[in-house]
Amino acid sequence: MYFCYSVIILTKGIYGSWVIWKEGKSFLGTPKVKVKSAVGAGDSFT
């Protein structure tokens, strides 16, 4: 199987996310926010 992606984002929930591309990688921590509703939690990543 062969995939042709320029960027891969690996999400790790409360532990942050890795953004990986050909030239390198970057770690982004998960911001702490006040929860208003859990409806749809985990359905999207922005």
TIRO-628954 format. One record per residue: y negated, x negated, z negated of N, C-alpha, C, O in turn; residue in one letter. Coordinates in steps of 0.001 Angstrom, whole numbers, padded with zeros to 6 digits, always signed. Each point is the difference from the previous one (the first is absolute). Last residue first. Layout:
N
YXZYXZYXZYXZA...
This chain:
46
-020271+009645-015036-001252-000240+000730-000679-001227-000545-001070-000377+000477T+005909+003551-000328-000517-001285-000452-001266-000257+000805+000042-000049+001229F+003481+004548-002728-000840-000759+000921-000443-001306-000633+000070-000188-001214S+002848+003359-000978+000163+000450+001375-000812-000800+000997+000265+000065+001200D-000092-000333-006198+000954-000823+000719+000192+000378+001459+000749-000663+000717G-002653+004399-003772+000028-001401-000440+001095-000765+000751+001150+000438+000055A-002528+004405+000137-000004-000905+001137+000067-001480-000380-000126-000865+000867G-001359+003794-004719+000451+000661+001222-000117-000981+001167-001076-000544+000248V-000334-000044-004934+001122-000777+000534+000556+000619+001279+000983-000501+000544A-006143+000448-003004+001147+000809+000366+001084-000910+000561-000304-000978+000682S-003590-000814-002715-000431+001393-000050+001159+000936+000285+000063+001100-000549K-000783-006482-001386+000790+000954+000777-000541+001413-000190-000180+000458-001128V-002257-005434+000876+000312+001151-000825+000692+001044+000877-000549+000417+001020K+000830-005841-000121-000821+001188+000241+000424+001107-000947+001125+000000-000500V-000576-005682+001867+000281+001041-000999-000974+001141+000234-001211-000207+000085K+003097-003368+003771-001097+000369-000907+000447+001071-000990+000828+000850+000327P+002176-004799+002066-000203+001442-000012-001130+000348-000962+000050-000379-001170T+000416-004415+003968+000414+000723-001194-000278+001490+000119-000869+000417+000764G+001932-004190+003118-001043+000903-000482+000542+000765-001203+001026+000673+000091L+000048-005441+003116+000442+000968-001001-001194+000827-000449-001069-000544-000276F+002519-002410+004987-000986+000286-001031+000568+001044-000952+000677+000938+000421S+000640-004832+003957+000288+001187-000795-001078+000160-001062-000713-000948-000326K+001519-001670+005587+000004-000105-001454+000369+001296-000693+000613+000892+000586G-000774-001814+004308-000734-001144-000521+000013-000120-001524-000458-001010-000534E+002666+004676+002944+000478-001275+000536-000667-001208-000654+000666-000999-000276K-000612+005291-002733-000224-000131+001435+000384-001412+000417+000316-000835-000848W-000309+004681-003624+000582-001201+000589-000244+000015+001508+000263+000998+000671I-001579+001294-005813-000341+000132+001412+000425-001321+000637-000465-001068-000397V+001804+003796-004442-000109-001217+000790-000353+000377+001421+000593+000917+000569W-001371+001671-005640+000496-000012+001374-000183-001381+000621-000955-000714-000303S+001406+003227-005101-000847-000472+001094+000672+000055+001357+001024+000659+000176G+000628+000919-004610-000018-001455+000025-000810-000570+001168-000037-001216+000186Y+001052+005940-001090-000955-000495-000995-000132-001520+000001-000905-000546-000630I+003249+002069+004876-000464+000951-001007-001036-000590-000940-001001-000563+000443G+002744-001675+003476+000816-000164-001197-000506+000867-001149+000099-000365-001171K-000265-000595+007062-000578+000628-001189+000978-000099-001167+001208+000164+000170T-002286-002821+004637+001088+000279-000937-000621+000563-001266-000664-000722-000744L-000694-000090+006221-000517+000281-001345+001176+000430-000855+000681+000979+000306I-001708-003864+004606+000953+000757-000826-000640+000188-001363-000538-000946-000574I-001095-000356+006016-000237-000001-001441+001079+000845-000684+000380+001062+000493V-000160-001816+004155-000954-001073-000278-000298-000122-001493-000393-001067-000472S+004991+002687+003357-001101+000447-000837-000956-001164-000229+000430-001146-000131Y+004241+002566+002812-001190-000771+000361-001206+000569-000766-000709+000872+000503C+006558-001097-000707-001228+000749-000263-001194-000894+000318+000033-001202-000264F+005724+001661+001163-001223-000789+000107-001201+000901-000211-000095+001069+000603Y+005926-001484-001272-001170+000838+000000-001245-000891+000000-000040-001007-000708M
